[in-house]
Amino acid sequence: MKILDIVTQSVKLEGAISNAVVSFDDHDVSLVAVISDVVRDGKPVVGIGFNSIGRYAQRGILMDRIRPRILGAPPTSLLNENETAFDPAKVFAVAMKNEKPGGHGDRASAVGALELAFWDLNAKLQQCPAYVLIAEAAGRPVDDTRVPVYAAGGYYYPDGASRTLRDELQSYLDLGFDAFKIKIGGASEADDMTRIDEALTLCADGSRLAVDANGRFSLPQGLAFGQRIEPYSLRWYEEIGDPLDFAMNQAMAHWYDGAIATGENLFSYQDVRNLLNFGGMRAGWDIFQMDAGLSYGLTEYLRIIDLLERNGFSRKQVFPHGGHLINLHIVAGMGLGGCEAYPGVFKPFGGYPASCPVVEGTVRPSDAPGFGLEEKPDIAAAIGALLT
């Protein structure tokens, strides 16, 4: 087996929305296809991956640095010991050839998109859903593939938008969700508290609502807002300040009694180790949100989960950022705590296909080969355009 080609396309996200820090009007995603020489039904078997939602595409890194390394490597150097499948760890090593340590960011997303495409390819070659291979790699049985999910939304809409926060959250309830996350920090404190109060009218209690500041607050601001929301006993208080300000995170963990969530903007094993060493995260309490598509793929992600457990944390504290099918398979295969979903925003990548309905706040990945991305019509259309 060998790889014939690697192609990528930058796919624009749909939706004029914003959080406390950025507008998503011009964000796009790297969609990657890994084309193998294995032919079925007259067509090559192709692995599909993408980096994640809410960042930018990395076409230059993928095409100018990573693609030549993969295509130039001896074909057997990318295969497992029995030469029956591609070895994602070997792919990762070749992709990182001549890359210096550190300097993660967009490089981590580019490698992540490619590495995940190889997981999709392997699962299609074995004609099984990706979560089966992920569970095998994690050394875990797949006892139950129901994944707890929450609807991530509550964004700030432009003036004149016809939709309200209440409308948005009610639509998630109608879809079967029973937990939500909304944005804070992009309006006055009074307005944000009004938004929280409005959201809570649709939740069973505060444990079904999380809030996300997207790194907007300073320590004094984060502490002040924490004091306001502490009586609500919310599910978690997310990305309070700069994600690399571990001293601030440690202070918040000391003074704020509720759960803190962070990690979606940490892109490597070393980043997470620094968070554990210096960020004050509490075992059995706080939430980790690292995203394989932003952190070099599943090879690195498996190491990160192992790191957490060796330091006394539970994998049930992990709720990956992303809101898409790839992370649904990762959570199901690795037995993580749950994941977010984007049912109403970030098309074409956000949310799940009709084959993965939300039932009482949980979703099962389908048994389609790979990540099942082709089951989502809008992603299937983007894949078709990529392979044309």
Secondary structure, DSSP 4 states (H G I P E B T S, - for coil): --EEEEEEEEEEPB---B-SS-B-TT-EEEEEEEEEEEEETTEEEEEEEE--SSS---HHIIIIIIHHHHHHS-GGGGB-TTSSSB-HHHHHHHHTTTPPSS--THHHHHHHHHHHHHHHHHHHHHTSBHHHHHHHHHT---S---EEEEEE--PBPPTT-S--HHHHHHHHHHHT---EEEE-SSS-HHHHHHHHHHHHTTSSSGGGEEEE-TT---HHHHHHHHHHHGGG--S-EE--S-TT-HHHHHHHHHH--S-EEE-TT--SHHHHHHHHHHS---TTTSEE---GGGTT-HHHHHHHHHHHHHTT--GGGB--S--SHHHHHHHHHHT-S-EEE-SSSSBTTSS--TTS--BTTEE---SSSBT-GGGSHHHHHHHHHHH-
